[in-house]
Amino acid sequence: MSITRKRRLITAGTAFMLSIGVVTAASSVVGAGAATSTPGVTKTQITIGATVPLTGIASAGYSDVAKAANAVFNYVNSKGGVNGRKIRFIMKDDCYGTPGFGCTGNPNVVAQTHALLAVPVFATVGSLGTPTQDAVRSLLKSNGVPQLFVNSGSRDWNNPGTYPGLFGWQTSYNEEGKVFAQYIKATYPSDNVCYLGQGDDFGADGLAGLVAGGISPFDTQFYSVGSLVATQGASIAPYIAKFQADKCTVAVLDTIPGATDAVLGAALKLGYSPHWIISSVGSDPVTVDAPFASAPFPDPEIGAVSFSYLPASTSTSPWVPWMMKVLGKDTKDFPGFSSTSTITGNMAYGVGWGVAFVEALKAAGKTFTRASFLKTLTSTTFTQTPSLTPLRYTKSDHQGLNGGYLTTIISSTKTQTLTGKIVTTDSTSTGPVVPATKKSSGIPSWLK
């Protein structure tokens, strides 16, 4: 089945918040000269950039991702930088390529990317979104600019033969689906399972992982983001009514937060309460609870099972207090953040890839080119990052992380591990879900 990629357009209504999913991009790279003559690199500074939705339709929640990475860079710079260089991170507001909805940036992603090339930047790092990044991958490739850690779980990142400079970061939607399948088979072996996914690669990859893991949903539905926006979430209700009629006691959701809200709201009206299993993309409790915060009933997401490749908010991982410290020091990006504030999933995501980049920069040494930097990525296992499993690329695999653990929502702000068991898999149809033999270690001394 061919599924056309669609823009993930969202808006916020009075009854619920709509957020946005994250999908693909690509680029290729040409080697450069010595480090001091490499575009974006001087003896004292490296300049990188990203196009991200700081305002507009996708900014709710997702604007914090790049800002959290910037908090990491600011913290590292305050300690002298990496190998004597400070990091300059330029965020270009592309409004997810969509005008209106409060956009104060430039929704022309190509124009914003050209602006980064003119700086120039060493690489784009942490740009967000499938349609936006698809629109500029040829441009980046023709200019020899690496496209690193694109914010998405799409399998499209793993295409080194065509795009050797393209690297993903997060565990893929497909791998997440396989982990969910293993859990469902062990916990609800006889239950009817229904599936609701987004009508693009997010849903397609998630469903493929579920099926690869041995789960054939009793009913499968895909929602349209356009209809979700146009109807303020009402288009979701018929799917949930169908799940209830099918007597599905397990419902798997590959949904963005706004669609998750619409699902939970429809289920409440119907008195339908299956075991919810929700993708990491659409389960962040802070974002999902917002529409229900003043409701006279408990947060309906509490008890849902999700997945994470980063420590749960109640984890004892040393990275959690480190994140609190780093975010608290960045008073420009996070004014008012304090020791009692909540680290949202979006903040943790940004910190995660931000640390991964500075670790890669550290490993690249003082003298590097674009080509040698990419070689460092594919020849180094990055074990000291916030992710639960090491970030490991090879010449033939640019996907990024490939593991994590199941979590459960315990409040409107917190998650905890379900079993604490970290697993790993791959994006093939046959690769098993197995206990992770390699796990990330603590914070490197130079980052403390």
N, C-alpha and C positions, 0 to 999 in steps of 0.2 A: 504494500500500500504506500502510495506516495502522499506525503503530507506537506502541503505548501507552508513555508514559514510565513508567519503573520506578525505584524507589529503587536507588541503586548501593550495595548493602550489601556490606561486606567485613569480613574478619577475618584475623588473622595465624595461620598454622599453623606447625608446626615445620619443615616442608619448604619453605615459601615464604611470602612476605609478600603480602598483598592490600592494594592501595591503592584509591583511588576516583577515578572520572572526574568531570569538572566540566561541568555543563550550565546550564539557563536561569533567567531571572528577568524581572521587568518592573516599571515604575512610571510614574507621570505626575506632573506638577508644576503648581503654581499659583504665580503670582508673589507676592513678599513685599515688605515695605517697605524702608526704608533699611538699609544694612549693619548698623548697630548695633541695629536692631530685628528683624533676620532671625533666626529660630530657630537657635540654635547658634553665633551669631556675636556677638562683642563686639569692642571696639576692640583688644584684645590677644590674642584667642584665637578659633580656629574649632574646633568640636567635630564630629567625624564618628564613625561607628560601623559595625560589621559583625557579622553572625552567621556564625561560622566553627567548624569542628570542632577545637577545641583538645584535646579528649579524645574517647575513644570510637572507634567503628567506622571513622571516616574520618581519624583524627588522624595516623596514621603517614605522615610526609612532609608531608602537607597542612597540618599545624599550623604549619609553618615559613613558609608563604606570607604570612599576615597578620603574623606576627612580623617577617619581613624588610621588609615595608612599614613597620612601626612603627619599625624600625631607621633607615629613611630619614627618617621624621618626627622621630625623636629627634636625628638628626644635623643636620637643618635647624634644629630648635629651638635646638641648641647654638650655631648661627651667627646667632641672632636671629630665626628664623622667616621667614615670607614676608610681605612688605609690612607688617612690624611686628606680624604675628600669629603666635603659636605654634599648632601643631596638636596637638589632643588627640584621640587615637584610642582609642575604646572597643571592645574585642573581647568579644563575648558568645558564650560557648561553647554552641553548639546541638547538639553531638554528631551533627551531620548529621541531626537529627530522629529519632535512633534511640537508645532507652534501652539500657543494658547495655554490654557490650564495653569496660568500663573508663570509661564516661561519668561524669564528676564535675560536668558542667555541667547545663543544663536542656534536655532534648531537645525541648521544646515551642518550636518556632521562632516561632510567633505570639507567645507570651509574651515571648520574648527580644526580638523586634522592638518590642513594646509598651514594653519597658523602655528601649529606645533612644529611642523617641518621647518618653518621659517625661523624658529628660535635660534638654533635647531635643537632637537632633543636626541639623546643617545638612543632611546627606545620609547615606545608607548608601553606603559605598565599599568595594569589594572583598569583598562577601559571596560565599559559595561555595555552588554547587550548584543544579541544576535543581529538584528536588522541593522543597527548602527555600525557594527564592526564589519559586517559583510559588505557594507557600502564603501568601505575604505581599504579593504585588504589589498586590492590591486594597486592602489595608490601607494600604500606603505611598502609593498613588495618592490615596486618599480624604483622606489627611493632607497632601497636597502635598509629599511628601518625595522628592527625586531618588534614583534607584537607579543608582549609577555604577560602571562598571568591574567588573561582575559576573564572577566567575572562571569562565569557560566559553567554549567555542568554538562554541556553538550559534548557528544562524542566527536563532533567536527574538529575539535582541537587536535585530535590525534591523526594528523595527516602530514607527517614529516617529509614524505616523498615529494609532495607538491609545495608545501609551505614549511621549509626547514626552520624558519624563524618564528613560527607560531607555537606558543606554549599555553596550555590551560593551567589550572591550579586546583580547583576543588574536585572532590570525588564526583564521578559522573552520575547523571540521573539513572542510567542503566544499572550501574553498580549498586546504587541505593535501592533500586527496585528488587535486585536479587537478594539483598539483605532482608528486605521486608518479606519476601517470599519464604525465606528460611524460617523467619519468626512465625509467620502465619501457619505454615505446615506443622510446626512444633506446638503451637499454642491453640490453634483453632482448626484442627485437621478435618472436621466434618462440617464446618460452617459454610454458608453461602457467602462468597466474596464478591462485592461489586466494586467497580473501578470508575473514577472520574478523573480525567486528565485534560490538560490544556491542549487545544487543537494545533500544536506545532511540535517541534522536536522535544520540548519538555515532556509533553504527554506521550509522544511516540517512544522516546527512549525509556521513560519510566515504565511503560507497559511492557516493552520488550524485555526489560530486566525482570519484571514480575513473572512473565511467561517463561523466560529462561530459567528462572528459579523453581519452576514447577507449579505455578499457580495460573489456572485458566479461569478468569473471572466469570461468574454467572451472568453478569451484565456489564458491558463496557460502554462508557459514554465519553464524549469529548465536548467541552464547552468552547464557545467562541468568545474571545476577549472583546471583540467589537460589540457583540450582543450583551455581554456582561456590563459594559460601560453604558450602552444605550438604554438598558433597562434598569440601571442602578441595582443590578444583582438579581432581578426577578427571573431572568432567564435560567437561573440555576435550579429553581424550585421544582420543575417537572422531573429533572433527573433524580432528585432526592425522593420525590414521591414514588418514582419507579423503583428505586432501591428498596423502599419500604414495602411496596407491593410484592417485590421479589423475595421478601423475607431475608434480605441480606443482613447478617449479623456482624459482618466485617465490611468496612468501607475504606478503601484506599484512595487517597486524594493526592494527585500531582497537581496542586493548585497554587496560585499566587495568593498572598494574604487576603486580598479583597475577595477572591473567590472562596477562600476558606471561610471568611465571615458570612458570605452569602449562603454557603452550605450549612453552617451551624445555625444560622437564623432560620432557614427553611425547615431544618430538622426540628428545631424547638417548636415551631408552629404546628408541625405534624405529630409531635410527641414521639419522634423517632430517635432512638439512642443506640446506634450500633457501636462496635469497637472501632474508634477512629484511628487510622494510621495515615499520617500526614507527612508529605515530603518536607525536608529541611527548608526548601524554598518558601513554603507557605505556612510554617508553624511557629515562627517567632512569637512567643506569648505576649510581649509588650505591644507588638503591632496588631496581632489578632484580637487582643482583649479590648483595644481602644473603643470600638463601637459598643461594647457591652459593659463598659466601666461603670456607668450609672444605672444599669439595669437592676431590678430587684431580685436577681437570682445569681447563683454562682457562675463564674466564667465557664461557658459550655465546652471550652477546649481542655479543661483540666481532666487529666486521665488519658488524654490522647498519647499515642506512641509516635515518635518521630525518629530522626537519624541525625547524627552530627559527626563531623570530622574534626571538630574542635571541642575542648573541654566543656562539659555542661556547666551552667552558671553556679551550681552548688558543688562543683568538683573541688577537690583539695589540691588540684594541680597548682604548682607555683606560678604558672602563667596567668591565673585569674587575678591575684593581687598585683602582678606586674602590669597587666592591662589597666587595672584601676589607676595605678600610679601614672602610667604614660598618658592616658586619656585626661586625667586630672591636671596634668601639667600643661596641656594644650588649651589654654583659656580662650584662644581665638576661635578654634574650631568647635570646642565644646564648653562654652561659657556656662558656669553654674554646675559643672560636673564635680561631684564630691564623693567622699568615702561612702555616702549612703545612696549614691546613684546606682542605676541598673546598667549593666553592660548588655546591650541588646545583641541579637544575633548578627545584625548588620555591622555593629561596631567590632565585634569579635572577628567577623569575616575580614574587615579591612586591616585590623591588626595582624591577622594571620598571614595574609599575603605580603603585607608590609615587612614583616620580620623575614619572610622567605626571601624577599628581594635583597635585604641588607645582608643576609647570610650568603647569598649568591655573590654579591658584590665583594664581600670579605674573602670568599674563596677564589675570586678572580685575580686577586693580587693587585699590586700597584700599577702594573702595566698590562693593559688589555686592549683588544679591539672588539668590534661587534662580533666577529667570527670566533675569536678566542673565548669571549664571554659565553656564547652559546655552547661551545665545546665544554666549558666548565659546567654548565647546566646538565649536560648529558653524561658527564663523567664523575659527578659528585652526588653522594647521598646526603641530603640535608636532614640531619637528625635532631638538631636543636632549634625547632620552631614550635609554635603553639599547636600545630596539628597533631592529631593522635598517632598518626603513622608518619614515617619519614617521607619527605618529598623526594621522589626518585624518578628522574627522567633517563631515557636511553636514546640511542640514535633512532630507534624504531618506535618509541613510545613517548609522546609529548602530552599525554592526558593530564598528568598531575597526580594528585593524591588518589589512592585506591582503597581507602579503608576508613573505619570509624566505628562508632557504637550506637546502639539504640538508646533513646532517651524517652522520658515521659514528662509531660507538662504537669507541674505540681501547684502552680499558682499563676496569677496574671503576669508575673515577671520572671519566674524561675523554672528551670528544668533540672532534672537529675537523671543519672544513668539508670537504665532499666536493669541491666545485669552487670555492667562494668566490663563486659567482654568485648574487647576490640577485635574486629574481624577485617579481613581483606579479601578482595576478589579482583576481577578484571571485567572489561566490557565485551567479552566474547559471549557467545551463547552457551558455551560449555564449561567455562571456568568456574570452579566451585567457590563457595563462600567458606573460608577457613579461618581459624584463629590466627591473628597476626603474630608472626615470629619476631618481627622487628617493630619496635615502638619508639616514638620520639622521646628524647631524654630532656633533661632540665634546661634552664636558661644558661647560655654561655656567659662566662665571667665578664666578658667585655660589653655585654648588654645590660648587666645588672645596674 
